[in-house]
Structures are given as C-alpha cells and as structure tokens.
Amino acid sequence: MAAVPRRIWVTRTQPQAAATAERLRALGLEPVIAPVLEVRPVPGAQIDLSGVEALAFTSAAAIDAFAGLCGRRDLPAFAVGEATAARARAVGFANVVSADGDAAALARTLAEASPRPALVLNPTAREPAADLPALLAGQGVAARAGAVYETVETPAPAPAGIDAILVHSARGARAVAARLEAARAPGLDLFAISRAAAEPLAGLPFRRVGIAANPDEAALLALLAEAAEPPPPAVRLGPAFWAMIASGFILAVAGLAFAVLAPRLWPAGSQAPPPAGLASPPRPAK
C-alpha cells in the first residue's frame, strides 16, 4: 500500500504558489513553498491593439503583464481556465469567458464565439507552452501573439523531507528535473496538472505518479486529497465472532447429515419412533 503524502513541494511561481499552499493547508497537508521559476516582464514589451477584437490569455501571469502595459479593459477576454478568468475579472475585465480546459479548448471556444472575433491578440510568455495562434488558425481565426513576460529558473534547491511534488507546467517540470536526484525519486509521489506537465519527469522512478483529470488546479488538488486520505482501519474479528461462525458451521453440518440419513433410518411409509421418554399414543378401541 502506497504511503500517504503529507509534506508537499509547491514548485509553481509566486503569488500563485502562496494560494496553492493555502488550499493544501485546508486539506490538512503541509506545503513546502520553493518555486523553481519566477516571472519577469519582458523589457520593452508593447501592446498593439490595432484591429484586435478579443484577447486570449493562457495564464494569470499574462494577464498581470498585460494589465501593467495597457489600461484597456473593454475588449472581451477569453481565458484558458477559471483561475485565469478570475484573474482577468480581478484586474477589471467585465466580459470574460473561460474555456475550462487547455490551449486547444481555448481555441475552440474562440472559434465558436458569437460574434467570432476577426483578430485575436494573445499576450503570452516569451517561450509559451502552446502555440495558440497556430491552434486558432486551424479553427479559421486570425490571431497574433505578443510576448509580455518570461519565466526564468530560480536558484532554489529541491527541499528536504518532502513526500510529494506538485507541478503545474512542463516548464516547471523541467526545472524540477534539473534539481532532483534520481536516487530520491523512488521515495516521492509526483502529481501533475496534465500529461504534458509530467512528461519532463518521465525518466525518474517516482513511487507514484498522478495526472489530474482536468488541466486545472481544482482537479490536481482533488487527486492529491484522494491520495492523502488514510486507509480505512482494519476490521478486527474477536473470539465471539469466530465462535458464532463455528456454531453456524456445526449446525449446517448436522442439518445436512440429518437430511442424508433420515430416509435410510425411516423409509417412506414408516413411522418414525417417538422421541425417547414419550409413551406411544393409545390405540382406538375396536
């Protein structure tokens, strides 16, 4: 039976790491915050909204970077998931749509929007995890990307005394792989937000690997909460239980023996002898 994870390494960037840590504490777990990446604005980045009819965001970091560069909030904002959508609302966007999925789901949501935007701007990372404009082109939607932030590795080492690792992106997983010694992996659990996020760590022999059912933190933490549930207590059966089982077995054997032997001892048409101690009934007078 797999061990129950308790101390969880939170690897994602701040401030999202702090929010994840609070959710872990609510589950009765102990977060160990040691981000392997940090977000920085791209120097000299500019926002060109000429002809743009909608914005597409694949991360909260992109929203924060956009908000720092541009004051426009009147365009519809399409977000990859609800957490990103919530961040868009927090910085002032009123018309926000969540795709509740990944970049492919976001592309489909934009393609099915009514009215369909003629041009979409995708503020994104310098090295994005997915090529959203290419996905949109496959859906017949014109789009362009603009790098507004970048993620760089931090010097933080892998913390000691952890039971499990949470990874929220393939970029973060690559940074974890650079820090984690193969000898430590067999004693650790890995919980990833998606298969793509787990792929950079596929070569390490983890004790257990869990992939979230949906690419969002709610599904990731639900997976972790399930793994962290203690096993049910073993049922201990006392002497009284076994005595009852033995008595039932003896009675069952006795009943079977009587059913087999009775036809031989008292053939059909014969009268079974009365139980010992009882007189035979009187015969009627002739």
C-alpha positions as CSV (number, residue, x, y, z in Angstrom):
1,M,0.0,0.0,0.0
2,A,1.4,3.4,-1.0
3,A,2.4,5.8,1.7
4,V,0.2,8.8,2.4
5,P,1.8,12.1,1.2
6,R,1.9,14.9,3.8
7,R,4.7,17.3,3.0
8,I,4.1,18.7,-0.5
9,W,6.7,20.7,-2.5
10,V,4.9,23.6,-4.3
11,T,7.0,24.4,-7.3
12,R,4.9,27.0,-9.1
13,T,5.6,30.7,-9.4
14,Q,4.6,33.3,-6.9
15,P,2.0,34.6,-6.0
16,Q,0.1,31.5,-7.2
17,A,2.3,29.3,-5.0
18,A,1.0,31.0,-1.9
19,A,-2.6,30.5,-3.0
20,T,-1.9,26.8,-3.7
21,A,-0.3,26.5,-0.2
22,E,-3.4,27.8,1.5
23,R,-5.5,25.2,-0.4
24,L,-3.1,22.5,0.7
25,R,-3.4,23.6,4.4
26,A,-7.2,23.4,4.1
27,L,-6.7,19.8,3.1
28,G,-4.7,19.1,6.3
29,L,-1.4,18.9,4.3
30,E,1.9,20.7,4.9
31,P,3.0,22.8,1.9
32,V,6.7,23.5,1.3
33,I,7.0,26.5,-1.0
34,A,10.1,26.5,-3.1
35,P,9.3,28.0,-6.6
36,V,11.6,26.7,-9.3
37,L,10.5,29.6,-11.7
38,E,9.8,33.3,-11.4
39,V,8.0,35.6,-13.7
40,R,9.6,38.8,-15.1
41,P,8.1,41.3,-17.6
42,V,9.7,41.4,-21.0
43,P,11.8,44.6,-21.2
44,G,10.4,47.0,-23.8
45,A,7.2,44.9,-24.4
46,Q,4.4,46.9,-26.1
47,I,0.7,46.1,-26.7
48,D,-0.6,46.7,-30.2
49,L,-4.4,46.6,-30.3
50,S,-5.0,47.8,-33.8
51,G,-7.7,45.7,-35.4
52,V,-8.0,43.4,-32.3
53,E,-11.5,42.4,-31.3
54,A,-10.7,39.9,-28.5
55,L,-7.9,38.9,-26.1
56,A,-6.8,35.4,-25.3
57,F,-5.0,34.5,-22.1
58,T,-3.4,31.2,-21.2
59,S,-2.1,32.2,-17.8
60,A,-2.7,34.6,-15.0
61,A,0.9,35.9,-15.4
62,A,0.0,37.0,-18.9
63,I,-3.0,39.0,-17.5
64,D,-0.9,40.7,-14.9
65,A,1.8,41.6,-17.5
66,F,-0.9,42.9,-19.9
67,A,-2.5,44.9,-17.1
68,G,0.8,46.6,-16.4
69,L,1.3,47.6,-20.0
70,C,-2.2,48.6,-21.1
71,G,-5.2,50.2,-19.5
72,R,-7.8,48.9,-22.0
73,R,-10.5,46.6,-20.4
74,D,-13.3,46.9,-22.9
75,L,-12.3,44.0,-25.1
76,P,-13.7,40.6,-24.4
77,A,-11.2,38.4,-22.6
78,F,-11.1,34.6,-23.3
79,A,-9.2,32.6,-20.6
80,V,-7.9,29.1,-20.7
81,G,-9.5,28.2,-17.4
82,E,-11.5,29.5,-14.5
83,A,-8.5,30.6,-12.4
84,T,-7.2,32.7,-15.3
85,A,-10.7,34.0,-15.9
86,A,-10.9,35.0,-12.2
87,R,-7.7,36.9,-12.5
88,A,-9.0,38.7,-15.6
89,R,-12.1,39.9,-13.7
90,A,-9.9,41.0,-10.8
91,V,-7.9,43.4,-13.0
92,G,-11.0,44.9,-14.4
93,F,-12.3,42.9,-17.4
94,A,-16.1,42.7,-17.5
95,N,-16.6,40.4,-20.4
96,V,-14.7,37.2,-19.6
97,V,-15.2,33.7,-21.0
98,S,-13.5,30.6,-19.6
99,A,-12.7,27.7,-21.8
100,D,-12.3,25.4,-18.8
101,G,-9.6,23.4,-20.4
102,D,-6.3,23.8,-22.2
103,A,-5.0,25.8,-25.2
104,A,-6.9,23.6,-27.7
105,A,-10.1,24.2,-25.7
106,L,-9.4,27.9,-25.7
107,A,-9.0,27.9,-29.5
108,R,-12.3,26.1,-29.9
109,T,-14.1,28.5,-27.6
110,L,-12.9,31.5,-29.6
111,A,-13.9,29.8,-32.9
112,E,-17.4,29.1,-31.5
113,A,-17.8,32.7,-30.1
114,S,-20.7,34.7,-31.4
115,P,-19.8,37.0,-32.9
116,R,-16.5,35.4,-33.9
117,P,-13.6,37.9,-33.5
118,A,-11.9,38.9,-36.7
119,L,-8.5,39.2,-34.9
120,V,-7.3,37.9,-31.6
121,L,-4.3,39.1,-29.6
122,N,-2.6,36.5,-27.4
123,P,-0.4,38.2,-24.7
124,T,1.8,35.4,-23.7
125,A,5.2,34.2,-22.4
126,R,8.4,34.6,-24.3
127,E,8.5,30.8,-24.5
128,P,4.8,29.7,-24.5
129,A,3.9,26.2,-23.7
130,A,1.4,26.1,-26.6
131,D,1.2,28.0,-30.0
132,L,-2.3,29.4,-29.6
133,P,-2.2,31.4,-32.9
134,A,-1.4,28.2,-34.8
135,L,-4.3,26.5,-33.0
136,L,-6.6,29.4,-33.8
137,A,-5.5,29.3,-37.5
138,G,-6.6,25.7,-37.6
139,Q,-10.0,26.9,-36.4
140,G,-10.1,29.7,-39.0
141,V,-9.5,32.5,-36.6
142,A,-6.8,35.1,-37.2
143,A,-4.5,35.8,-34.2
144,R,-1.1,37.1,-33.3
145,A,0.9,36.6,-30.1
146,G,2.9,39.2,-28.2
147,A,5.4,38.2,-25.5
148,V,4.8,40.2,-22.4
149,Y,6.5,38.1,-19.7
150,E,9.2,35.4,-19.3
151,T,9.8,32.7,-16.8
152,V,13.3,32.1,-15.5
153,E,14.6,29.5,-13.1
154,T,15.3,30.4,-9.5
155,P,18.3,29.2,-7.5
156,A,16.1,27.4,-5.0
157,P,17.2,23.8,-4.4
158,A,14.9,20.8,-4.0
159,P,13.7,20.9,-0.4
160,A,14.5,18.1,2.0
161,G,11.9,16.0,3.9
162,I,9.1,16.1,1.3
163,D,6.7,13.3,0.4
164,A,5.3,14.6,-2.9
165,I,5.8,17.2,-5.7
166,L,3.2,19.3,-7.4
167,V,3.9,20.5,-11.0
168,H,1.7,23.0,-12.8
169,S,3.6,23.2,-16.1
170,A,6.1,21.5,-18.4
171,R,8.5,24.4,-17.9
172,G,8.3,24.0,-14.1
173,A,8.7,20.2,-14.5
174,R,12.0,20.7,-16.5
175,A,13.3,22.9,-13.7
176,V,12.3,20.3,-11.1
177,A,14.1,17.6,-13.1
178,A,17.3,19.6,-13.1
179,R,17.2,19.7,-9.3
180,L,16.0,16.3,-8.3
181,E,18.4,13.4,-7.9
182,A,17.3,10.1,-9.3
183,A,18.1,8.4,-6.0
184,R,15.4,10.5,-4.3
185,A,12.6,9.8,-6.7
186,P,11.6,6.3,-5.5
187,G,10.5,7.8,-2.2
188,L,8.4,10.6,-3.7
189,D,5.0,11.0,-5.3
190,L,4.5,13.2,-8.4
191,F,1.2,15.0,-9.0
192,A,1.0,16.8,-12.3
193,I,-1.7,19.1,-13.7
194,S,-1.5,17.4,-17.1
195,R,0.4,14.7,-19.0
196,A,2.4,17.5,-20.8
197,A,3.5,18.8,-17.3
198,A,4.5,15.3,-16.2
199,E,6.4,14.4,-19.4
200,P,9.8,16.1,-18.5
201,L,9.9,13.9,-15.3
202,A,9.0,10.7,-17.0
203,G,12.5,9.2,-16.7
204,L,12.5,9.4,-12.9
205,P,11.3,6.4,-10.9
206,F,8.7,8.0,-8.7
207,R,6.9,6.0,-6.1
208,R,3.6,7.1,-7.6
209,V,2.6,9.4,-10.5
210,G,-0.8,11.1,-10.6
211,I,-2.2,13.1,-13.5
212,A,-5.2,15.4,-12.9
213,A,-8.4,14.5,-14.7
214,N,-8.7,18.1,-16.0
215,P,-5.8,20.6,-16.6
216,D,-6.7,22.8,-13.6
217,E,-5.7,23.1,-10.0
218,A,-9.1,22.0,-8.7
219,A,-8.7,18.6,-10.3
220,L,-5.0,18.5,-9.3
221,L,-5.8,19.1,-5.6
222,A,-8.7,16.6,-5.7
223,L,-6.3,14.0,-6.9
224,L,-3.9,14.8,-4.1
225,A,-6.6,14.8,-1.5
226,E,-7.7,11.4,-2.6
227,A,-4.1,10.1,-2.3
228,A,-3.7,11.7,1.1
229,E,-6.8,10.0,2.7
230,P,-5.7,7.5,5.3
231,P,-6.6,3.9,4.5
232,P,-9.7,2.6,6.3
233,P,-8.9,0.9,9.7
234,A,-8.5,-2.9,9.6
235,V,-11.5,-4.8,10.9
236,R,-10.5,-6.9,13.8
237,L,-12.7,-10.0,14.4
238,G,-12.8,-11.1,18.0
239,P,-13.4,-14.6,19.6
240,A,-17.2,-14.1,19.8
241,F,-17.4,-13.7,16.1
242,W,-15.4,-16.9,15.4
243,A,-17.4,-18.8,18.0
244,M,-20.6,-17.8,16.2
245,I,-19.1,-18.8,12.8
246,A,-18.2,-22.2,14.3
247,S,-21.6,-22.8,15.8
248,G,-23.3,-22.0,12.5
249,F,-21.0,-24.4,10.7
250,I,-21.7,-27.2,13.1
251,L,-25.5,-26.7,12.8
252,A,-25.2,-26.6,9.0
253,V,-23.3,-30.0,9.0
254,A,-25.8,-31.5,11.4
255,G,-28.7,-30.5,9.2
256,L,-27.1,-31.9,6.1
257,A,-26.3,-35.2,7.9
258,F,-29.9,-35.5,9.1
259,A,-31.2,-34.8,5.5
260,V,-29.0,-37.6,4.2
261,L,-29.6,-40.2,6.9
262,A,-33.3,-39.7,7.6
263,P,-34.6,-41.6,4.5
264,R,-32.4,-44.6,5.4
265,L,-33.5,-44.8,9.0
266,W,-37.1,-44.2,8.3
267,P,-38.1,-45.4,4.9
268,A,-41.1,-43.9,3.2
269,G,-44.4,-45.1,4.7
270,S,-42.9,-46.0,8.1
271,Q,-43.5,-44.0,11.2
272,A,-40.5,-42.5,12.9
273,P,-40.2,-43.8,16.5
274,P,-41.4,-41.3,19.1
275,P,-38.8,-39.4,20.9
276,A,-37.3,-41.1,24.0
277,G,-39.3,-40.6,27.2
278,L,-42.7,-40.2,25.4
279,A,-45.3,-43.0,25.5
280,S,-46.9,-44.3,22.4
281,P,-50.4,-42.8,21.8
282,P,-53.3,-45.1,22.8
283,R,-54.9,-47.2,20.1
284,P,-58.6,-46.5,19.5
285,A,-61.0,-49.3,20.8
286,K,-62.4,-51.7,18.3
